[in-house]
Amino acid sequence: MLAFADEKLRAAKLLVEGGAWGDASSRAYYAAFHAVSAALLSRNETYSRHGQVLGAFNRRFIHPGFFPPEFTALLTRLFENRQSGDYDVLPGVTEDEARQDIVDAQRIIEAIRQFLAGHV
């Protein structure tokens, strides 16, 4: 699943350079989402809804202290920007927001990659 995360992150970087900021934010969210799903899968947990995935990640990994609490806020903002980028009628994601989403998604992915390398 981290391969999916890496693929989505590469796409986000290409999209932001092409000026497709909403789409870049969407891909950044999915990059982080696939990394979070990989962490849950390492505990034999899978979920079908985004809210379930994010809630389970908080319960299994944030609350016990494996990852910093700020990841909850980052994931929430990534999700909100994904919603805006995918569904808003008017452009809602700025270039700066899209670039920050990529940075934050990359941070989450790398933290999960390091965690999985030491805990699987």
N, C-alpha and C positions, 0 to 999 in steps of 0.2 A: 504493500500500500504506500510505502514511502516513495516508490517509483512514480505512482500517480501524483503524489504531492509535488515531487520534483518537476514532473511534466507540466502541471498546472502553474507552478511558479515560473517556469520558463515562458509559458504562454503569456502570463501576466506581464512579464518584463517586455516582451515583444509588443504587446497591445499598448502599454503605456507609452512606449517610444513612438507608436503610430498615432497617438492622440486619442485612443479609444479608452478613456479613463474609467467609465462605468464598467466596461467589459474587463479591463485590467483588475479592477476591484473585485469583480465577480470571480475571476480566476484566482486571485490571491486568497479569497475566502475558501474556495474549494481546495486550494493547496493546503491550507491549515486544516480544513475539515478532514481531508484524507490522512493527514498526519495524526490528528486526534483519533480518527477511526482505527489507525494502525496501533496506537497505544492501547485502545480498548480491546482490539483483537488479541493483543498479547496477553490479555486476561480472559480470553475466550468470551468476550462480550461483543455483540453486534446489535445495532438498532436500525430501524427503518426511517426514522424521522430526525431531522436536524436538531430539534429541541431535545430529543431523547439523547442524542449523541453528546451534545454540549452539557446537558445535565449530568449524564453518567461520567463524563470526563471530570467535571467539578467534584463529584462525589468520590471518585476512585483515585484521582491524581492531584487535584488542587487542594481540597480539604486536608488530606493526609500530609501535604507539604512536599510532594515530589516536584511540583512546579509552582512558580510564584503566583500569588493571588491576582496579580495584574493580568495574567493570561485570560482570566474570565472577562475582564473589561475589553481586552484586545479582541477576543473572539466575538464578543457581542457587537463591537463596532464593525468588525469585518463582516459579520452577518448582516447588519443594518445597511452597510454600504453595498453589499451584494444585492440586497433587496432593491435598493435605490437604483443601482446600475442596471438591474435586469427588468424592473417593472415601472419605474417612474416615467411619465410621459415627457417631462422636461429633463434635461441633463441635471443630475443631482450630485454627481461626484466630481470634485475638482481634480486637477492634475496633482496638486500637493497631497490630497487625500489618497489618491490612487498610489502614488509613490510611497506614502507612509504605510498603506495597506501591504504593499509588497515587502517592505522592511519588516513589518510586524509578522507577517506570515512566515518569512524566512527565519526569523528568530524562533518562532514556535516550532517550525519543522526541525531546526537544528537542535533545539533543546530535547525534542522527542527522539530524534535520531541518537543523541548521546545517551539518553535514558535507556532506550531499547538496547543499545550496544552493551550496557552494563547490567541489564536486568532481565534479559530474555534467556 
